[in-house]
C-alpha cells in the first residue's frame, strides 16, 4: 500500500512545483510600467520615450518618483517568488534557480503584453537579492550577500563613470555569474546566474548595437 502511495505523493509534489513555476512566471509578467502609465495618462508606455516597459522609461516620461516606485515593484517581482520557495520548498535549490530565471522571463516576455516586455534589470536584481537572502546551510552571511554587493557596486561604478544605464546593466550582467561562482554558491544557483546574464544581453541587443555605434543616450544629470 505504501509503495503505491509514494509515487502518487511524488507526482503531486512535482505537480505543485510546476504550478508554482507557472505562478512565478505570471507574477513576473505583471507589467508595472505599462499599468502605471496607462492609469496616469491613458496611453501606452511602449509608444513613449525608449518604448521600454520599465522604470527608466517611466522616470523619463512620467517623473522620477514614478520611476523609483516602478523599479522597486519590479524588484519585488524577482524577490518575492524566491522567498515563497523558501517557505514552500525550502530544500529545493533547483526550484530556486528555475524560479529566479522564470520571474525575469515573465518580465521580459509578459503574457499580458503578447510576450513582450522590459529589459529585466530590476527584476533580475530582485532575483539576485532573493538568491543572496536564501538561507543556504553552512554559508556565512557575508559570503551570501557578497554577489549582491559586487553586482550593485559594478553597476553604480559604470553608471557614475559613463552615465549610460544600458552599459551599466550589461557590465553588471557579466559580473553576475562570476560573483556567484567565486562566492562558491551551489551549481544550480550559478547556472541561474548565467541565464540571468544571457537574458540581459538578449534584452539589450538593440542597446548593444547603439553602444557599438556610440549612439546610446546618456542619462543627464539634473540641471545639466
C-alpha positions as CSV (number, residue, x, y, z in Angstrom):
1,X,0.0,0.0,0.0
2,X,2.8,2.4,0.9
3,X,4.7,1.6,-2.3
4,X,1.6,2.7,-4.3
5,X,1.1,5.9,-2.4
6,X,4.8,7.1,-2.7
7,X,4.8,7.7,-6.4
8,X,1.4,9.5,-6.1
9,X,2.8,11.7,-3.4
10,X,5.9,12.5,-5.5
11,X,3.7,13.1,-8.6
12,X,1.7,15.6,-6.6
13,X,4.8,17.4,-5.4
14,X,6.0,17.7,-8.9
15,X,2.6,19.0,-10.0
16,X,2.6,21.6,-7.3
17,X,6.1,22.7,-8.3
18,X,5.0,23.1,-11.9
19,X,2.1,25.2,-10.8
20,X,4.4,27.3,-8.7
21,X,6.8,27.9,-11.6
22,X,3.8,29.0,-13.8
23,X,2.7,31.3,-11.0
24,X,6.2,32.8,-10.7
25,X,6.1,33.5,-14.5
26,X,2.6,35.1,-14.3
27,X,3.7,37.2,-11.3
28,X,6.9,38.3,-13.1
29,X,4.8,39.1,-16.2
30,X,2.8,41.8,-14.4
31,X,3.8,45.0,-16.5
32,X,4.0,47.6,-13.7
33,X,5.3,50.3,-16.0
34,X,2.6,49.7,-18.5
35,X,-0.1,49.7,-15.9
36,X,1.3,52.8,-14.2
37,X,1.5,54.8,-17.4
38,X,-2.0,53.6,-18.6
39,X,-3.5,54.7,-15.2
40,X,-1.7,58.0,-15.2
41,X,-2.2,59.1,-18.8
42,X,-4.5,56.6,-20.6
43,X,-1.7,56.0,-23.1
44,X,0.7,53.2,-23.9
45,X,4.3,53.4,-22.4
46,X,5.5,51.4,-25.4
47,X,4.8,54.4,-27.6
48,X,6.7,56.8,-25.4
49,X,10.4,57.5,-24.8
50,X,12.5,54.4,-25.4
51,X,9.4,52.3,-25.7
52,X,10.7,50.1,-22.9
53,X,8.3,48.7,-20.3
54,X,10.4,49.6,-17.3
55,X,11.2,52.0,-14.6
56,X,13.8,54.0,-16.5
57,X,11.3,54.9,-19.2
58,X,8.6,55.7,-16.6
59,X,11.1,58.1,-14.9
60,X,11.8,59.8,-18.2
61,X,8.2,60.1,-19.3
62,X,6.3,60.5,-16.0
63,X,8.8,61.5,-13.4
64,X,11.5,60.3,-11.0
65,X,9.1,59.3,-8.2
66,X,7.0,57.1,-10.5
67,X,10.2,55.6,-11.9
68,X,11.6,54.7,-8.5
69,X,8.3,53.1,-7.4
70,X,8.1,51.1,-10.6
71,X,11.7,49.9,-10.2
72,X,11.0,48.9,-6.6
73,X,7.9,46.9,-7.5
74,X,9.8,45.3,-10.4
75,X,12.5,44.3,-7.9
76,X,9.8,42.6,-5.7
77,X,8.7,40.6,-8.8
78,X,12.1,38.9,-8.7
79,X,12.5,38.7,-4.9
80,X,9.1,37.5,-3.6
81,X,8.8,34.3,-5.7
82,X,12.2,33.1,-4.3
83,X,11.1,33.9,-0.8
84,X,7.9,31.9,-1.5
85,X,10.1,28.9,-2.5
86,X,11.8,29.1,0.9
87,X,8.5,28.7,2.7
88,X,7.0,26.1,0.4
89,X,10.0,24.1,-0.8
90,X,13.0,25.1,1.4
91,X,15.4,22.3,0.3
92,X,14.9,22.6,-3.5
93,X,17.8,24.6,-4.9
94,X,16.8,23.6,-8.5
95,X,13.4,25.1,-7.9
96,X,15.0,28.3,-6.5
97,X,17.2,28.6,-9.6
98,X,14.3,28.0,-12.0
99,X,12.1,30.5,-10.1
100,X,14.7,33.2,-10.4
101,X,15.0,32.8,-14.1
102,X,11.3,32.3,-14.8
103,X,10.4,35.5,-12.9
104,X,12.7,37.5,-15.2
105,X,11.4,35.7,-18.3
106,X,8.0,36.8,-17.2
107,X,9.1,40.5,-17.1
108,X,10.9,40.3,-20.4
109,X,8.2,38.3,-22.2
110,X,5.0,39.2,-20.5
111,X,2.0,37.1,-21.4
112,X,-0.1,40.2,-20.7
113,X,1.7,42.1,-23.4
114,X,1.8,39.4,-26.1
115,X,5.1,38.1,-24.8
116,X,6.9,41.4,-25.0
117,X,8.1,43.4,-22.0
118,X,11.0,45.2,-20.4
119,X,14.8,44.7,-20.1
120,X,14.5,42.7,-16.8
121,X,17.2,44.6,-14.9
122,X,15.2,45.5,-11.8
123,X,13.5,42.0,-11.7
124,X,16.9,40.4,-12.2
125,X,18.3,42.3,-9.2
126,X,15.3,41.3,-7.2
127,X,16.0,37.7,-8.0
128,X,19.7,38.3,-7.1
129,X,18.7,39.7,-3.7
130,X,16.4,36.7,-3.2
131,X,19.2,34.3,-4.1
132,X,21.6,36.0,-1.7
133,X,18.9,36.0,1.0
134,X,18.1,32.3,0.7
135,X,19.4,30.6,3.9
136,X,21.8,28.1,2.4
137,X,23.3,25.8,5.1
138,X,26.9,26.4,6.1
139,X,27.1,29.8,4.3
140,X,28.2,32.8,6.3
141,X,26.1,35.9,5.8
142,X,28.9,37.9,4.3
143,X,29.5,35.3,1.7
144,X,25.8,35.1,0.9
145,X,25.4,38.8,0.3
146,X,28.8,39.2,-1.5
147,X,27.4,38.7,-5.1
148,X,24.7,41.3,-4.5
149,X,27.2,43.8,-3.2
150,X,29.6,43.2,-6.1
151,X,26.9,43.4,-8.8
152,X,25.4,46.6,-7.3
153,X,28.9,48.2,-6.9
154,X,29.8,47.3,-10.5
155,X,26.5,48.8,-11.8
156,X,27.0,52.0,-9.8
157,X,30.6,52.4,-10.8
158,X,30.0,52.1,-14.5
159,X,27.0,54.4,-14.3
160,X,28.9,57.1,-12.4
161,X,31.7,57.0,-15.0
162,X,29.6,56.8,-18.2
163,X,26.0,57.8,-17.2
164,X,24.7,55.1,-19.5
165,X,22.1,52.8,-17.9
166,X,22.3,50.0,-20.5
167,X,26.1,49.8,-20.3
168,X,26.0,49.6,-16.5
169,X,23.4,46.8,-16.8
170,X,25.4,44.9,-19.3
171,X,28.7,45.0,-17.3
172,X,26.8,44.1,-14.1
173,X,25.3,41.2,-16.0
174,X,28.7,39.9,-16.8
175,X,29.7,40.2,-13.2
176,X,26.6,38.2,-12.0
177,X,27.6,34.6,-12.8
178,X,31.2,35.4,-11.9
179,X,30.4,36.8,-8.5
180,X,28.2,33.8,-7.6
181,X,30.8,31.4,-8.8
182,X,33.7,32.9,-6.9
183,X,31.5,33.2,-3.8
184,X,31.2,29.4,-4.0
185,X,27.4,29.2,-4.5
186,X,25.8,25.9,-5.4
187,X,26.0,24.9,-9.1
188,X,22.2,25.4,-9.6
189,X,22.4,29.0,-8.5
190,X,25.5,29.7,-10.6
191,X,23.6,28.3,-13.6
192,X,20.6,30.5,-12.8
193,X,23.0,33.5,-12.7
194,X,24.4,32.5,-16.2
195,X,20.8,32.5,-17.5
196,X,20.2,36.0,-16.0
197,X,23.3,37.2,-17.8
198,X,22.1,35.7,-21.1
199,X,18.6,37.2,-20.7
200,X,20.1,40.6,-20.0
201,X,22.2,40.5,-23.2
202,X,19.2,39.3,-25.3
203,X,17.0,42.1,-24.0
204,X,19.7,44.7,-24.6
205,X,20.6,43.6,-28.2
206,X,19.5,47.0,-29.6
207,X,21.3,48.9,-26.9
208,X,24.5,46.9,-27.7
209,X,24.2,48.0,-31.4
210,X,23.8,51.6,-30.3
211,X,26.7,51.3,-27.9
212,X,29.0,50.0,-30.7
213,X,27.9,52.9,-32.9
214,X,28.4,55.3,-29.9
215,X,24.7,56.4,-30.3
216,X,23.4,55.2,-26.9
217,X,22.0,58.1,-24.9
218,X,23.4,59.1,-21.5
219,X,21.2,59.8,-18.5
220,X,21.8,63.5,-18.0
221,X,22.4,64.9,-14.5
222,X,19.7,67.2,-13.2
223,X,20.3,70.7,-14.3
224,X,22.9,69.6,-16.9
